[in-house]
Protein backbone atom coordinates (compact mmCIF):
# COMPACT_ATOMS: atom_id res chain seq x y z
CA UNK A 1 0.00 0.00 0.00
CA UNK A 2 1.32 3.44 -0.93
CA UNK A 3 1.81 5.92 1.89
CA UNK A 4 0.96 9.48 0.71
CA UNK A 5 3.33 11.08 3.26
CA UNK A 6 6.34 9.49 1.59
CA UNK A 7 5.60 11.49 -1.57
CA UNK A 8 5.38 14.90 0.04
CA UNK A 9 9.09 15.64 -0.42
CA UNK A 10 9.45 14.00 -3.83
CA UNK A 11 9.78 16.09 -6.97
CA UNK A 12 7.58 15.41 -9.97
CA UNK A 13 10.56 14.03 -11.82
CA UNK A 14 11.35 11.60 -8.97
CA UNK A 15 7.75 10.40 -9.03
CA UNK A 16 7.99 9.84 -12.79
CA UNK A 17 11.03 7.62 -12.22
CA UNK A 18 9.10 5.72 -9.55
CA UNK A 19 6.15 5.23 -11.91
CA UNK A 20 8.44 3.92 -14.64
CA UNK A 21 10.34 1.57 -12.36
CA UNK A 22 7.79 0.52 -9.75
CA UNK A 23 4.32 0.86 -11.21
CA UNK A 24 1.28 2.98 -11.88
CA UNK A 25 0.30 3.53 -8.23
CA UNK A 26 2.76 6.39 -8.08
CA UNK A 27 1.07 8.10 -11.02
CA UNK A 28 -1.91 8.78 -8.75
CA UNK A 29 0.31 11.09 -6.72
CA UNK A 30 1.17 13.07 -9.85
CA UNK A 31 -2.51 13.24 -10.76
CA UNK A 32 -3.37 14.58 -7.31
CA UNK A 33 -0.72 17.30 -7.66
CA UNK A 34 -2.01 18.51 -11.02
CA UNK A 35 -5.73 17.81 -10.95
CA UNK A 36 -6.92 21.22 -9.69
CA UNK A 37 -4.33 23.23 -11.64
CA UNK A 38 -5.01 21.53 -14.96
CA UNK A 39 -8.77 21.61 -14.49
CA UNK A 40 -8.57 25.37 -13.89
CA UNK A 41 -6.35 25.78 -16.98
CA UNK A 42 -8.73 23.74 -19.16
CA UNK A 43 -11.74 25.73 -17.99
CA UNK A 44 -10.00 29.06 -18.60
CA UNK A 45 -9.00 28.21 -22.13
CA UNK A 46 -12.08 26.39 -23.32
CA UNK A 47 -15.81 26.83 -23.54
CA UNK A 48 -16.84 23.61 -21.87
CA UNK A 49 -18.94 22.67 -18.89
CA UNK A 50 -17.32 21.50 -15.68
CA UNK A 51 -18.13 17.91 -16.61
CA UNK A 52 -16.59 18.29 -20.07
CA UNK A 53 -13.52 19.90 -18.52
CA UNK A 54 -13.18 16.90 -16.22
CA UNK A 55 -13.45 14.61 -19.25
CA UNK A 56 -10.68 16.59 -20.97
CA UNK A 57 -8.59 16.34 -17.80
CA UNK A 58 -9.06 12.59 -17.77
CA UNK A 59 -7.83 12.43 -21.37
CA UNK A 60 -4.80 14.51 -20.39
CA UNK A 61 -3.91 12.08 -17.62
CA UNK A 62 -4.44 9.06 -19.87
CA UNK A 63 -2.18 10.52 -22.55
CA UNK A 64 0.41 11.51 -19.97
CA UNK A 65 0.47 7.99 -18.54
CA UNK A 66 0.59 6.35 -21.97
CA UNK A 67 3.49 8.57 -23.03
CA UNK A 68 5.42 8.72 -19.76
CA UNK A 69 8.38 6.91 -21.32
CA UNK A 70 8.72 9.83 -23.74
CA UNK A 71 9.06 12.38 -20.89
CA UNK A 72 12.39 14.21 -21.17
CA UNK A 73 13.82 14.79 -17.68
CA UNK A 74 15.59 17.87 -19.09
CA UNK A 75 12.24 19.66 -18.86
CA UNK A 76 9.92 20.21 -15.94
CA UNK A 77 7.17 17.63 -15.64
CA UNK A 78 4.70 20.49 -15.16
CA UNK A 79 5.62 21.95 -18.57
CA UNK A 80 5.29 18.53 -20.18
CA UNK A 81 1.84 17.83 -18.76
CA UNK A 82 0.67 21.38 -19.58
CA UNK A 83 1.74 20.75 -23.18
CA UNK A 84 -0.41 17.62 -23.23
CA UNK A 85 -3.31 19.64 -21.76
CA UNK A 86 -2.74 22.36 -24.34
CA UNK A 87 -2.88 19.81 -27.16
CA UNK A 88 -6.09 18.31 -25.77
CA UNK A 89 -7.67 21.74 -25.48
CA UNK A 90 -6.73 22.51 -29.10
CA UNK A 91 -8.16 19.19 -30.27
CA UNK A 92 -11.36 19.82 -28.37
CA UNK A 93 -11.52 23.40 -29.69
CA UNK A 94 -11.30 22.10 -33.24
CA UNK A 95 -14.11 19.64 -32.58
CA UNK A 96 -16.26 22.37 -31.06
CA UNK A 97 -15.42 24.79 -33.86
CA UNK A 98 -16.55 22.21 -36.39
CA UNK A 99 -19.84 22.07 -34.48
CA UNK A 100 -20.10 25.88 -34.42
CA UNK A 101 -19.44 26.51 -30.71
CA UNK A 102 -17.25 29.35 -29.41
CA UNK A 103 -14.75 29.86 -26.62
CA UNK A 104 -15.10 31.78 -23.34
CA UNK A 105 -12.63 32.48 -20.55
CA UNK A 106 -13.72 33.04 -16.95
CA UNK A 107 -11.31 34.89 -14.69
CA UNK A 108 -11.52 36.33 -11.21
CA UNK A 109 -11.03 39.91 -10.01
CA UNK A 110 -7.52 39.33 -8.63
CA UNK A 111 -6.27 38.38 -12.06
CA UNK A 112 -7.81 41.51 -13.59
CA UNK A 113 -5.78 43.61 -11.19
CA UNK A 114 -2.55 41.73 -11.95
CA UNK A 115 -2.95 42.18 -15.70
CA UNK A 116 -3.94 45.82 -15.42
CA UNK A 117 -0.96 46.66 -13.19
CA UNK A 118 1.40 45.15 -15.76
CA UNK A 119 -0.17 47.28 -18.49
CA UNK A 120 0.41 50.55 -16.60
CA UNK A 121 -3.16 51.72 -17.26
CA UNK A 122 -4.63 54.83 -15.73
CA UNK A 123 -5.22 54.12 -12.02
CA UNK A 124 -8.31 56.34 -11.94
CA UNK A 125 -10.39 53.74 -13.79
CA UNK A 126 -12.49 51.71 -11.42
CA UNK A 127 -10.93 48.25 -11.08
CA UNK A 128 -14.27 46.53 -11.53
CA UNK A 129 -15.01 48.26 -14.82
CA UNK A 130 -11.46 47.66 -15.92
CA UNK A 131 -11.78 43.98 -15.05
CA UNK A 132 -14.90 43.63 -17.17
CA UNK A 133 -13.25 45.50 -20.03
CA UNK A 134 -10.15 43.30 -19.80
CA UNK A 135 -12.30 40.18 -19.94
CA UNK A 136 -14.14 41.41 -23.03
CA UNK A 137 -10.89 42.35 -24.72
CA UNK A 138 -9.10 39.12 -23.83
CA UNK A 139 -12.02 37.26 -25.38
CA UNK A 140 -11.58 39.37 -28.51
CA UNK A 141 -7.85 38.63 -28.87
CA UNK A 142 -6.60 36.07 -31.34
CA UNK A 143 -6.24 32.63 -29.77
CA UNK A 144 -2.42 32.77 -29.91
CA UNK A 145 -2.39 35.95 -27.83
CA UNK A 146 -5.08 34.74 -25.44
CA UNK A 147 -3.09 31.54 -24.80
CA UNK A 148 0.18 33.26 -23.90
CA UNK A 149 -1.58 35.71 -21.57
CA UNK A 150 -3.36 32.88 -19.78
CA UNK A 151 -0.19 30.81 -19.43
CA UNK A 152 1.89 33.78 -18.25
CA UNK A 153 -0.52 35.62 -15.96
CA UNK A 154 -3.09 33.02 -14.96
CA UNK A 155 -0.96 29.87 -14.76
CA UNK A 156 2.30 31.61 -13.68
CA UNK A 157 4.41 29.90 -16.32
CA UNK A 158 7.78 31.37 -17.23
CA UNK A 159 8.87 31.97 -20.83
CA UNK A 160 10.74 28.66 -21.06
CA UNK A 161 7.71 26.68 -19.89
CA UNK A 162 5.41 28.56 -22.27
CA UNK A 163 7.88 27.87 -25.08
CA UNK A 164 7.78 24.16 -24.30
CA UNK A 165 3.98 24.01 -23.89
CA UNK A 166 3.25 25.87 -27.13
CA UNK A 167 6.22 24.43 -29.06
CA UNK A 168 7.45 27.91 -29.94
CA UNK A 169 10.94 29.43 -29.59
CA UNK A 170 11.61 31.59 -26.53
CA UNK A 171 11.93 34.71 -28.67
CA UNK A 172 8.57 34.03 -30.25
CA UNK A 173 6.97 33.61 -26.83
CA UNK A 174 8.38 36.95 -25.71
CA UNK A 175 7.15 38.60 -28.89
CA UNK A 176 3.68 37.06 -28.53
CA UNK A 177 3.37 38.20 -24.92
CA UNK A 178 4.51 41.73 -25.75
CA UNK A 179 2.16 41.96 -28.74
CA UNK A 180 -0.72 40.53 -26.72
CA UNK A 181 -0.18 43.06 -23.92
CA UNK A 182 0.15 45.90 -26.42
CA UNK A 183 -3.01 44.87 -28.27
CA UNK A 184 -4.86 44.54 -25.01
CA UNK A 185 -3.62 47.93 -23.83
CA UNK A 186 -4.52 49.59 -27.15
CA UNK A 187 -7.99 48.08 -27.12
CA UNK A 188 -8.60 49.16 -23.53
CA UNK A 189 -7.33 52.70 -24.05
CA UNK A 190 -9.50 53.16 -27.14
CA UNK A 191 -12.71 52.03 -25.47
CA UNK A 192 -15.29 54.14 -23.69
CA UNK A 193 -16.42 52.70 -20.35
CA UNK A 194 -20.05 53.05 -19.36
C-alpha beads as a LAMMPS data file, in Angstrom:
LAMMPS data file: protein, C-alpha beads

194 atoms
193 bonds

1 atom types
1 bond types

-500.0 500.0 xlo xhi
-500.0 500.0 ylo yhi
-500.0 500.0 zlo zhi

Masses

1 110.0

Atoms # bond

1 1 1 0.000 0.000 0.000
2 1 1 1.321 3.444 -0.932
3 1 1 1.813 5.915 1.891
4 1 1 0.963 9.482 0.715
5 1 1 3.330 11.080 3.257
6 1 1 6.344 9.487 1.593
7 1 1 5.597 11.494 -1.574
8 1 1 5.381 14.903 0.044
9 1 1 9.092 15.640 -0.424
10 1 1 9.446 14.004 -3.832
11 1 1 9.780 16.088 -6.970
12 1 1 7.578 15.407 -9.968
13 1 1 10.559 14.034 -11.822
14 1 1 11.346 11.601 -8.969
15 1 1 7.746 10.401 -9.026
16 1 1 7.989 9.840 -12.788
17 1 1 11.035 7.622 -12.218
18 1 1 9.105 5.719 -9.553
19 1 1 6.148 5.232 -11.914
20 1 1 8.437 3.917 -14.644
21 1 1 10.340 1.573 -12.364
22 1 1 7.788 0.516 -9.754
23 1 1 4.322 0.864 -11.210
24 1 1 1.277 2.979 -11.876
25 1 1 0.298 3.525 -8.235
26 1 1 2.760 6.387 -8.083
27 1 1 1.073 8.095 -11.021
28 1 1 -1.909 8.776 -8.748
29 1 1 0.310 11.094 -6.720
30 1 1 1.167 13.069 -9.850
31 1 1 -2.513 13.241 -10.764
32 1 1 -3.375 14.585 -7.312
33 1 1 -0.717 17.303 -7.664
34 1 1 -2.007 18.512 -11.023
35 1 1 -5.732 17.812 -10.950
36 1 1 -6.916 21.216 -9.691
37 1 1 -4.326 23.233 -11.644
38 1 1 -5.009 21.530 -14.960
39 1 1 -8.767 21.610 -14.491
40 1 1 -8.572 25.365 -13.891
41 1 1 -6.348 25.776 -16.977
42 1 1 -8.727 23.742 -19.155
43 1 1 -11.741 25.726 -17.988
44 1 1 -10.000 29.060 -18.602
45 1 1 -8.996 28.210 -22.130
46 1 1 -12.083 26.387 -23.317
47 1 1 -15.815 26.827 -23.538
48 1 1 -16.842 23.612 -21.874
49 1 1 -18.943 22.667 -18.893
50 1 1 -17.322 21.498 -15.683
51 1 1 -18.126 17.911 -16.608
52 1 1 -16.587 18.291 -20.073
53 1 1 -13.516 19.905 -18.516
54 1 1 -13.185 16.903 -16.218
55 1 1 -13.451 14.612 -19.254
56 1 1 -10.676 16.586 -20.966
57 1 1 -8.591 16.338 -17.800
58 1 1 -9.059 12.586 -17.769
59 1 1 -7.834 12.432 -21.372
60 1 1 -4.800 14.508 -20.390
61 1 1 -3.912 12.077 -17.616
62 1 1 -4.444 9.055 -19.871
63 1 1 -2.176 10.519 -22.547
64 1 1 0.413 11.507 -19.969
65 1 1 0.472 7.992 -18.538
66 1 1 0.593 6.345 -21.966
67 1 1 3.494 8.574 -23.026
68 1 1 5.416 8.725 -19.759
69 1 1 8.377 6.911 -21.316
70 1 1 8.716 9.834 -23.738
71 1 1 9.062 12.379 -20.894
72 1 1 12.386 14.213 -21.173
73 1 1 13.820 14.795 -17.678
74 1 1 15.589 17.870 -19.085
75 1 1 12.236 19.662 -18.857
76 1 1 9.918 20.209 -15.938
77 1 1 7.171 17.630 -15.638
78 1 1 4.703 20.493 -15.160
79 1 1 5.617 21.946 -18.567
80 1 1 5.291 18.532 -20.184
81 1 1 1.842 17.832 -18.762
82 1 1 0.666 21.378 -19.576
83 1 1 1.739 20.749 -23.177
84 1 1 -0.412 17.624 -23.226
85 1 1 -3.310 19.636 -21.760
86 1 1 -2.737 22.362 -24.342
87 1 1 -2.880 19.814 -27.159
88 1 1 -6.088 18.305 -25.769
89 1 1 -7.665 21.744 -25.483
90 1 1 -6.731 22.514 -29.099
91 1 1 -8.157 19.191 -30.275
92 1 1 -11.357 19.824 -28.368
93 1 1 -11.523 23.396 -29.687
94 1 1 -11.296 22.097 -33.238
95 1 1 -14.106 19.637 -32.578
96 1 1 -16.258 22.374 -31.058
97 1 1 -15.422 24.792 -33.864
98 1 1 -16.553 22.205 -36.392
99 1 1 -19.840 22.068 -34.478
100 1 1 -20.096 25.882 -34.424
101 1 1 -19.442 26.507 -30.709
102 1 1 -17.245 29.348 -29.408
103 1 1 -14.746 29.864 -26.622
104 1 1 -15.098 31.783 -23.344
105 1 1 -12.635 32.480 -20.548
106 1 1 -13.724 33.039 -16.952
107 1 1 -11.313 34.895 -14.695
108 1 1 -11.517 36.331 -11.210
109 1 1 -11.028 39.911 -10.009
110 1 1 -7.521 39.330 -8.633
111 1 1 -6.266 38.384 -12.058
112 1 1 -7.814 41.506 -13.589
113 1 1 -5.779 43.614 -11.189
114 1 1 -2.553 41.732 -11.947
115 1 1 -2.947 42.178 -15.702
116 1 1 -3.936 45.821 -15.417
117 1 1 -0.960 46.657 -13.192
118 1 1 1.403 45.149 -15.759
119 1 1 -0.165 47.277 -18.495
120 1 1 0.409 50.555 -16.597
121 1 1 -3.157 51.719 -17.259
122 1 1 -4.635 54.826 -15.731
123 1 1 -5.221 54.120 -12.017
124 1 1 -8.312 56.335 -11.939
125 1 1 -10.393 53.737 -13.789
126 1 1 -12.488 51.714 -11.417
127 1 1 -10.930 48.250 -11.077
128 1 1 -14.270 46.534 -11.528
129 1 1 -15.013 48.259 -14.823
130 1 1 -11.464 47.657 -15.918
131 1 1 -11.784 43.976 -15.055
132 1 1 -14.903 43.632 -17.173
133 1 1 -13.249 45.503 -20.030
134 1 1 -10.151 43.298 -19.801
135 1 1 -12.299 40.177 -19.935
136 1 1 -14.142 41.413 -23.026
137 1 1 -10.892 42.350 -24.720
138 1 1 -9.097 39.116 -23.833
139 1 1 -12.021 37.256 -25.375
140 1 1 -11.583 39.370 -28.506
141 1 1 -7.849 38.634 -28.868
142 1 1 -6.604 36.075 -31.337
143 1 1 -6.239 32.634 -29.772
144 1 1 -2.416 32.774 -29.912
145 1 1 -2.388 35.946 -27.826
146 1 1 -5.084 34.739 -25.444
147 1 1 -3.087 31.538 -24.804
148 1 1 0.175 33.256 -23.904
149 1 1 -1.583 35.708 -21.565
150 1 1 -3.358 32.877 -19.784
151 1 1 -0.191 30.808 -19.434
152 1 1 1.886 33.780 -18.250
153 1 1 -0.523 35.617 -15.959
154 1 1 -3.089 33.016 -14.957
155 1 1 -0.957 29.875 -14.762
156 1 1 2.298 31.611 -13.676
157 1 1 4.415 29.902 -16.322
158 1 1 7.776 31.369 -17.233
159 1 1 8.868 31.972 -20.830
160 1 1 10.744 28.661 -21.064
161 1 1 7.708 26.683 -19.889
162 1 1 5.413 28.559 -22.274
163 1 1 7.883 27.869 -25.077
164 1 1 7.778 24.157 -24.301
165 1 1 3.982 24.005 -23.892
166 1 1 3.246 25.872 -27.133
167 1 1 6.217 24.433 -29.064
168 1 1 7.450 27.908 -29.940
169 1 1 10.943 29.428 -29.593
170 1 1 11.613 31.592 -26.526
171 1 1 11.933 34.706 -28.666
172 1 1 8.569 34.028 -30.252
173 1 1 6.972 33.610 -26.830
174 1 1 8.382 36.951 -25.712
175 1 1 7.147 38.597 -28.894
176 1 1 3.676 37.061 -28.530
177 1 1 3.372 38.199 -24.916
178 1 1 4.505 41.733 -25.754
179 1 1 2.165 41.958 -28.738
180 1 1 -0.723 40.533 -26.719
181 1 1 -0.182 43.057 -23.922
182 1 1 0.151 45.901 -26.421
183 1 1 -3.007 44.873 -28.275
184 1 1 -4.860 44.541 -25.009
185 1 1 -3.617 47.933 -23.830
186 1 1 -4.519 49.586 -27.152
187 1 1 -7.991 48.084 -27.122
188 1 1 -8.597 49.163 -23.533
189 1 1 -7.326 52.702 -24.047
190 1 1 -9.498 53.161 -27.144
191 1 1 -12.712 52.028 -25.467
192 1 1 -15.290 54.141 -23.688
193 1 1 -16.417 52.702 -20.350
194 1 1 -20.048 53.052 -19.356

Bonds

1 1 1 2
2 1 2 3
3 1 3 4
4 1 4 5
5 1 5 6
6 1 6 7
7 1 7 8
8 1 8 9
9 1 9 10
10 1 10 11
11 1 11 12
12 1 12 13
13 1 13 14
14 1 14 15
15 1 15 16
16 1 16 17
17 1 17 18
18 1 18 19
19 1 19 20
20 1 20 21
21 1 21 22
22 1 22 23
23 1 23 24
24 1 24 25
25 1 25 26
26 1 26 27
27 1 27 28
28 1 28 29
29 1 29 30
30 1 30 31
31 1 31 32
32 1 32 33
33 1 33 34
34 1 34 35
35 1 35 36
36 1 36 37
37 1 37 38
38 1 38 39
39 1 39 40
40 1 40 41
41 1 41 42
42 1 42 43
43 1 43 44
44 1 44 45
45 1 45 46
46 1 46 47
47 1 47 48
48 1 48 49
49 1 49 50
50 1 50 51
51 1 51 52
52 1 52 53
53 1 53 54
54 1 54 55
55 1 55 56
56 1 56 57
57 1 57 58
58 1 58 59
59 1 59 60
60 1 60 61
61 1 61 62
62 1 62 63
63 1 63 64
64 1 64 65
65 1 65 66
66 1 66 67
67 1 67 68
68 1 68 69
69 1 69 70
70 1 70 71
71 1 71 72
72 1 72 73
73 1 73 74
74 1 74 75
75 1 75 76
76 1 76 77
77 1 77 78
78 1 78 79
79 1 79 80
80 1 80 81
81 1 81 82
82 1 82 83
83 1 83 84
84 1 84 85
85 1 85 86
86 1 86 87
87 1 87 88
88 1 88 89
89 1 89 90
90 1 90 91
91 1 91 92
92 1 92 93
93 1 93 94
94 1 94 95
95 1 95 96
96 1 96 97
97 1 97 98
98 1 98 99
99 1 99 100
100 1 100 101
101 1 101 102
102 1 102 103
103 1 103 104
104 1 104 105
105 1 105 106
106 1 106 107
107 1 107 108
108 1 108 109
109 1 109 110
110 1 110 111
111 1 111 112
112 1 112 113
113 1 113 114
114 1 114 115
115 1 115 116
116 1 116 117
117 1 117 118
118 1 118 119
119 1 119 120
120 1 120 121
121 1 121 122
122 1 122 123
123 1 123 124
124 1 124 125
125 1 125 126
126 1 126 127
127 1 127 128
128 1 128 129
129 1 129 130
130 1 130 131
131 1 131 132
132 1 132 133
133 1 133 134
134 1 134 135
135 1 135 136
136 1 136 137
137 1 137 138
138 1 138 139
139 1 139 140
140 1 140 141
141 1 141 142
142 1 142 143
143 1 143 144
144 1 144 145
145 1 145 146
146 1 146 147
147 1 147 148
148 1 148 149
149 1 149 150
150 1 150 151
151 1 151 152
152 1 152 153
153 1 153 154
154 1 154 155
155 1 155 156
156 1 156 157
157 1 157 158
158 1 158 159
159 1 159 160
160 1 160 161
161 1 161 162
162 1 162 163
163 1 163 164
164 1 164 165
165 1 165 166
166 1 166 167
167 1 167 168
168 1 168 169
169 1 169 170
170 1 170 171
171 1 171 172
172 1 172 173
173 1 173 174
174 1 174 175
175 1 175 176
176 1 176 177
177 1 177 178
178 1 178 179
179 1 179 180
180 1 180 181
181 1 181 182
182 1 182 183
183 1 183 184
184 1 184 185
185 1 185 186
186 1 186 187
187 1 187 188
188 1 188 189
189 1 189 190
190 1 190 191
191 1 191 192
192 1 192 193
193 1 193 194
